[in-house]
Structures are given as structure tokens and as C-alpha cells.
Amino acid sequence: MWFKNLQLYRFTQPFTLDPEELDRQLALKPFTGCNSQDRISLGWTAPLNLPDAPMVHAANGCLMLCLQRQEKVLPAAVVNEFLEDRIEEIKQQEDRRPGRKEKIELKEQIIFELLPRAFTRSRKLFAYIDTRQQLLVINSAAAKQAEEFIVTLRDTIDTLPVVPLKSHGEPSQLMTRWLADSENPGQFAIGGECELQDRSDSASVVKCKNIDLQSDEVKSHVANGMIARKLELIWDGGIEFVADENLAIKRLRFDDVIMDQLEGVNTESAADQFDADFASMTAEFERFIPALVEAFGGPQTA
């Protein structure tokens, strides 16, 4: 349950729904799965996968939510194969080749026919609302998935005044400077991974992994005009991660001290373990996220 990636958003107006009211509203739009003609189905499910578990798992001022997504899998190659067969039938029977508009209509008809037989693929996307810091934290490496979560939650509760959490400093510029100057920012140390991009040619990318980022080779790339799009950092509170140019956090790893403390907590059930994990994780992030934003110049509130 520990988050591995963070997409961070701040509320521009206070989030005031209590857990009970939020739970009631989410329960009105539960996940039901695709019917025979649905391509995609979205809905809310209980974060704790147990019978009668609430849609909102609350602990220490944080509200955990879970959005489930199911989609029909129709490979393009399969659809195109059926389309070619249909076109060949028309050529043989009517001695003509369908035009562009008719091909589009044929393709739509084929998709309609195949959907009831298509396989489905499901995934769950977890997030939590920190009511004390007024943050929305989404466990996703992809901004597109996070945006889908936000749109769905906004449609469910009618309003969700959030914007991406930004810093005063421009992340790429700061990360590039840290590499150039071998500078450790605040409570963070530079790790052993980065991705550099040429300022004048976005296709020119250098990826460095498991090397000394203070080496002459890396500094040479920076001196020749490359900027840091991603950089591994190590927080002295015990978290390793990769930050990108949008201040998204990926591939989070928690050190042994944090995990050992958690293993020392005695729990009697899956629900107790989930609650302990959630409380511990959010407590770590409550310290980590402000420290991260501060290292990048402090929060941008405008």
C-alpha cells in the first residue's frame, strides 16, 4: 500500500468535507465494471479490500480514496484484420473498394461487434487528501492518470479546487545547478541517477544511472548546455526518489529504519495493518513533502 510515485496538488480553497459525507458521495458512484458495449468504466471502491469497508479510509487527518478503472482490450491489429476481411468481402461481392468514410463506418461497426467478446483490464489508483496541509497526493507516475482521478472526483463531489503543487524555483534549472556545482540542496543529497536533455535539441537525451553524478563526465554534459530533467535525490529522513522537471516524484524507496519501525507494530488483522501502514506513510510524507518543496525554493501560491 505504500505509495511508489507521487503526483502532488494543492487546494486553492479549503477542503471541508468530513469523512462521512465524502464516503456518502463516493458511494453514489461505485465501480460497477464495463457492460457489453462500454469501452471504459470508472468508479469508486473501498481502499481496504474487505466486505463492508468504507469508501474513505481516514487516519490522522488524511482521507484515502481508491478509483478503479476497467477497460476493454481490443488490439488494433485484431480490429484491422477484421476490417481487411470485411473490405475484401465487399470487393468480391460488389466489385468495388470502400471509400474512406465507409471504412470508418465499417471499423466502428466491427468494434461494436467485438466489444462484448473483448478481454477486460482493471487497475486501481490510490490517493489521499491531507486535510491539515490541504494537499491531494496521488500514487501515479503518469500525470494523465492523475488528471483522470481529479476529473472523476470533481464530477463526483461537484467541486475540487486543486492545482499542481509548484515551487518558486524552476526544477530543471535548480537540478542542473546542483549537478554543476556538486551542491546538495537542504536536507537532500544527490543520488546516482539523472536524465539530461540538450537545451537546443529535445531529442538529444543522456541517461545516467549508478554513477557518480559529480564526475567530470556529467559536469561536461551540463557545461555543454544540457539540463537536468530528472534527478535522484536522497532525503535525510530516509526516502530515496527521482524528481522530475514538473516536481513529480517517482520510484520512491523507504529506508530500512522506516520499514523496521513499521514491522515492530503489532497488528491483529488486515484492517489494522492497512491502518498502520497508512498512518505511518502519511506521517512520513507530512515531513517529506514540505522539505522537498522548500529545497526547490518554497511553495508557489499564486
N, C-alpha and C positions, 0 to 999 in steps of 0.2 A: 504493500500500500504506500510505501514511501515514494514520494514524487521523484522522478528522474529528470524532468525538464520543467522549466518554469516560463510561462508567458505571464507578464505582470501588468496589471491595470490598476488605476486608482479611481476612486469615486470622486466625482466633481460635486456631488451633493451627498449628504449622509445617507447610508443605507439603514433604514429604520425598521424593516420587517423583523418580527421576532421569529424564532424557530418554528413555532406552532403555526403561525399564519403562512410562512413560506412553505412549510410542509403541506398545508391545505391547498395552496395554489399549484404546487408541483403535482399533487395527486390528481388534479383535474386534467392533466396531460401526461398520463403514464405511457411508458413504452409498450406498444402492442405488436410490433413486428409487421413486416410487409404483407399485404394481401396479394391476391393473384396478379394484380396489374400495377402495384406500386414498384417504383424503381428504388426509392429510399424511404425509410421510416425512422423518425426521431421521437424520443420520448424520455421521460424521467424514470429512473429506477432507484431503489434504495442503495446507498453506498455500501452498507453492510448486507451481504447477500444471504439473508436469513428470513424465514417467514415472518410476516407482520412487522418487519423492520421499517422505521420511518424513512421518508424521502430525504429528510435532513438529519445529518448526524452532527450534533452540537457538542462542543467542548471548548472551554477556556476562551469564550468569545468568538470562536470560529465555527463556521457552518459549512460542512462538507456536502457537496452535491455530486450527482452522477448522471450524465447524459448518455443514453445508449443509442447507438446508430446501427441500423441494418440496411444493407443494400443488396440488390440483385446483381449477380455477376454474369454479365453477358459479354464474353470476349468479342472484340471487334472482328477477329479472324473468323469466328463462327458466324456472326451476322453477315459478313461479306461473302462467305461461302454459300449461304442460303440465297443471298441476293444474286450472285452469279448464276446459280441454278435457276432462279426464277426468270432472270433475263434470258437465259438460254432457252427456256420453255417458250417464252414469248417469240423469240426468233424462229424457233422451229414451227410453232403453231400459226403465227401470224405473219411471218416473213418480214419482220421489222425489228429494229433495235429501239428500246425505250429511250426517251429523251431524259434530260437532267431532272425535270420536275417529276416525271413518272418514277424515276429511280429513287428519289427522295421519298415519295409516297409508298413505294414498294418496301423500302427499308423500314419505314415506320410501321407498316403492316407486319413485317417479319418480326420486329421487336415485340409488337403487341402479342403475336402468336407464341413467341418463345418465353416471354416473361413468366408465365405460370410454371414453366419447367426449369427455370434458372435456379442455380445454387444461390444461397444467401451467405453473406459475410457480415459478422457483427463485431462491434468494438464498444468499449466503454471509455468515456472521458471523464476523469475526476477533476474537481476544482473545489476551492473553498473560499468563502468570504471572511476576511478578517475584519470584524466589526470595530475593533479597537484602532487599528491602523487604517481602516477604510480602504482595504485592498481586495482585489479579486486575483487569486492565484490559480492558474490553470496548468495542469500537468500535461503539457503537449510540446513537442519540438517544432510543430508547424503552426504558423500564425493563422493559416486558413482554417485549421481545425478549431483553434481558439475563437476565431471570429464566428464560426458556426455555433459554438457553445453560447457566445454572448447574444447572438441574434435569437436563438431559441429561448434563452432565459428572458430576454427582453419581451419577446412575444408572450411568454407565459405569465409574467408578473406586470406587464404593461409598461414598465419603465426600468431602465438600468443605466444610470448616468455614469458611464466609465469611459476612460481614455487610456491609451497605453502609458505606462509609467515611464517617464523620461527624466534624464538628468540634465543639469546645466551644461556639463561638459559633453562634447560630441564623442561618443565611444570610440570610433575608429581613430580619431586624432589622438586621444589620450592613450589608447593601447599602443599606437605607433610610437609615441613619445616615450612610453615606458620601456619599449624594446630598444629604442635608440640610445636612451640614457642609462639602461640597466637599472631602472628605478622601480622599486617595489611600492605600490600605492597603498598607503594607510595600513590597514590590518591584513593586507593581502600580499602574497608572494607570487611571482611569475612561475608558472609550471613549465612543462616541456613540450607544449604543442601550440601551434599558431597557424593561421592561414593568411597569406599576404596576397594583395592584388595590386597590379600596376595601375597607377592613377590615370594613365592615358589609354590603357587597353584593358577593358574589363575581362577579356578572355584570357589574359596572362595572369595565372594564379600559381603561387608556390605554397605547398602544404608541408609543414614541418611537424614531425612527431617523434617523441622520445629523444630529443636532442637538447643541447644546451642553447637556450634562446639568447644567451648573452655572448654567443660565439661571434667571431668576425664575419662568418658567412651570413648569418642572419642580419647583422648590422649593415653589411654591404648591400643586401637587398633593400633595406629601409633607406640607406643613403642614396640609392639609385632611384628612389621615387615610389617604392611600393608602400602600401598602407596595410595596417592590420585589420582584417575583417573578423577574425576570431582569435581568441587568446585564452589559453588555460591559466586559471588563477587558483590559488590555494588560500582559503580563509583560515586565519589562525584559530578560529572557533571550531575547526575540524571538518570543513567541507571543501572538496575539490570539484571544479566545474569548468566548463568552457563558456565564456561570454562572447556574444556576437555584436555586430555593429548596431543592432536595434535594442541592445540590453536584454535580449532573451538569453536564458540560462539553459545549457544543455549538458547532458551526461553528468548529472550530479552524483557524487560519491561521498559517503559519510565515513569518517574515520572510525577506527576500532573502539575508541573511547566512547563515542556516542552510542554505537551499537551494543557495546558491552553493558552500558548503563541500562539500556532497554531490556537486555536479556536478564538483567537482575531483578526485573519487576515480575512478581508472581501474579499470574492471571489464571482464572479458573475456566474461562470459556472463550470461544472465538470472538464474541462481542466484547469481552473485557480486553482481549489482545488488540482488537481493532481500535478500541478507545484509547488504550495506552500508546499505540503507535501514532495515532492522530494527534494526541496531546503532546507527545514528545517532538514529533516532526514540526508542528506549528510553533512550538516554543523555540526550536532552533531557528526557524525561518523568521520569527519575530525579531531576532537579533541580527540574523544574516542579511535580510533584505535592506534594512536601513544602512548597515555598514557598507553594503555593495553600492547603494545609490550615493552615499557620501564619498566613496572612493572615486566615483565618476563626476564629482563636482556638486553633489547635493541635488535634491529634487527640483524639478521644473514644475511650477504650479500654474503658470499662465496658460 
